[in-house]
Amino acid sequence: MDNLTRNPHLSHNPAYMLSAVWYIAGNGKGDRNMVIVPYSDRLLLLSRYLQQLVMESLGKEKDLDGNTVHQGLNVFGNKGGTDAHAFIQQLNDGRDDFFVTFIEVLEDAMNAPISKGVAMGDYLHGFMTGLSNALRSKKRQVIEMKLMRVSPFTLGMLIAFYERAVAAYAELIHINAFHQPGVQAYKLASKSIILLQLEIEEKLPSLAPFTGSSQEIAAKLSLPSSAYEIEGILAKLAANTSRRELPVNLRRAWNKDKGWEYIISGR
């Protein structure tokens, strides 16, 4: 795979060819969703891995010149034959806003005859080919890949292939695939929520006794701009009072006129 994806003749470089297909399918803007459907139970987690690889690498607000571009590709999928039924109805009859990749494993993992001359692997092949034909008859965009077998070697080649394709696509859309500022941003935001929780736990005794909404509690704590975050923190604390030590007794109750209220009392 290293040799194949380092070929300077782009028409003979499979990673560049795949990235070009993605670019053309989504008009260079990610206008179509990427659907991954491997026809093998052993590749069950492949669509989840590719979701992480593609979306974390390509989902970027800025390009390399600092322009706001909001790039990315949405990825979803599941294994074919059984779980694919969860979304095949929409692919066939619904919105034409995707391109689908079918991945077939040619060598059966075991002998599983169903009838004379027909094995389970033949049915999987039939399911995949039938679906591919149905989609292509409606001008839906289909990519097909075939692996001889699932092994550490072939799976490693497949992962390497997609990694190089992602890097090539990033060049086509002029973004940096190797940093994740959005991930860092939510990690920092998460830290601020933990700090706010500790502050609230420290200040709750000053409110007891009190019954009111999270907005009212936020106002009493002089934190009105954090009312949304405080609602979530209080709901979590109230649901786990028996599992943690709080400086007050805290309950959450539904008021049909006001919504959720929090009852704070001293210990």
Steps between C-alpha positions, in 0.01 A plus 500: 500500500790736567627451146155535347415821685840659428462468124553849351275410206172596663281291271690195629490606866190347667499742794500804271236343279271434798549853632416637156177297498406646839580850374290462184210334684476780756589791271813557705283614791384176661150540355443123517515261795747211491325168573722200583347152471740206549348158432681321782429467870874527562495852354218613728708780653646625171232764440552636853875516448458680168253737660769601747777513239311699237293735714773587749755556225287688247246688711665843505377857528806661338712413199878533482466868408277580796181526296177378656396195297317260739628189325435136582335173403221337702558126543258231612447133434462149632569146386308376199260209478324569831568838661512687169121463485486780759577758231483327159134602458603865504801446273277332243189717518593809703729798456776475242758661728760224541750271339526146632800269521436126505789287626475131415718221640538229234631216716239364743614475862335158534301248303135585557286318240138609470389271219664291232764712329413815698680620815438790736780696332313468168193660657712788630640547151146495362382758755787733418477468123124531501515816709779644288298438184188655655687814604686539172175457306383815678825684420613480863878519545664167590860395572583130529812349661596135526735335752621146451468431874495676837844467656738730688677563168193588292341703780825692542507569127140623507565734794819633338311552173232712668757696703686598181173583324402734785839674481464539123145636531624754754745628239223528243287715733804689639463419868724352769388144572746454786369733768167505683429846646134410546592204719729717710226763533246257645759355738567849635126567521454173692761607752308822563185297579687298764631820657147644502367184667757529779405865549131414522557220749693742719227767485189282540501515883458878481164450325343250740214483556378578148257368239512631147606458141854477371462850356410632844793320656733640231375851580551452875854379435564808281551270200198579278697451176578142607137395554514230231816343640369524858179317402702205373729496802213513749309225318807278512570571867137444602492163323811379684460628857524146640828440316691811604548729797341840456501777762119522469200281430395551138186370330345560159119508462263577216268799543223488239486879487871585519683193375792344688572644844785429737451462874809590699510436874771481762637172625 
